[in-house]
Amino acid sequence: MVGLLVGFVPSALSLLSGNTISVNGIAIVGWTGVWIVTVACGLGGFLFGAIWALVLRAIAIASGR
């Protein structure tokens, strides 16, 4: 949820201030760019959380609880 918020708020504010969102040098105009950034940040946050959940679970199993 935090990743979605971190992606949506800055990109929406950037769009409303008149800037064009650029991803890898490609300009994406309008709300499509906002949603692409939002999904990318949400996916990144999900993967970050999933990896840390696996790491902490592996440490718990290795320590024998």
MOFEN-V944289 format. One record per backbone hydrogen bond with DSSP energy under -0.5 kcal/mol. NH is the residue of the N-H (numbers start at 1). CO is the residue of the C=O. E is the energy in kcal/mol with one decimal. If there is no record, write none. Layout:
# MOFEN-V944289
nh:NH co:CO e:E
nh:NH co:CO e:E
This chain:
# MOFEN-V944289
nh:5 co:1 e:-2.1
nh:6 co:2 e:-3.0
nh:7 co:3 e:-1.6
nh:8 co:4 e:-2.7
nh:9 co:5 e:-2.0
nh:10 co:6 e:-0.5
nh:11 co:7 e:-1.1
nh:12 co:8 e:-2.8
nh:13 co:9 e:-2.4
nh:14 co:10 e:-2.2
nh:15 co:11 e:-2.2
nh:16 co:12 e:-2.6
nh:17 co:13 e:-1.5
nh:18 co:15 e:-1.5
nh:19 co:14 e:-2.2
nh:21 co:28 e:-1.0
nh:23 co:26 e:-2.5
nh:24 co:22 e:-0.5
nh:26 co:23 e:-1.8
nh:27 co:25 e:-0.6
nh:28 co:21 e:-3.5
nh:29 co:27 e:-0.6
nh:32 co:29 e:-0.5
nh:33 co:30 e:-0.9
nh:34 co:30 e:-0.9
nh:35 co:31 e:-2.4
nh:36 co:32 e:-2.1
nh:37 co:33 e:-2.3
nh:38 co:34 e:-2.4
nh:39 co:35 e:-2.6
nh:40 co:36 e:-2.3
nh:41 co:37 e:-2.5
nh:42 co:38 e:-2.4
nh:43 co:39 e:-2.6
nh:44 co:40 e:-2.2
nh:45 co:41 e:-2.4
nh:46 co:42 e:-2.3
nh:47 co:43 e:-2.6
nh:48 co:44 e:-2.3
nh:49 co:45 e:-2.3
nh:50 co:46 e:-2.6
nh:51 co:47 e:-2.5
nh:52 co:48 e:-2.0
nh:53 co:49 e:-2.1
nh:54 co:50 e:-2.0
nh:55 co:51 e:-2.4
nh:56 co:52 e:-2.6
nh:57 co:53 e:-2.0
nh:58 co:54 e:-2.4
nh:59 co:55 e:-2.2
nh:60 co:56 e:-2.1
nh:61 co:57 e:-2.5
nh:62 co:58 e:-2.5
nh:63 co:59 e:-1.9
nh:64 co:60 e:-0.5
nh:64 co:61 e:-0.8
nh:65 co:60 e:-1.1
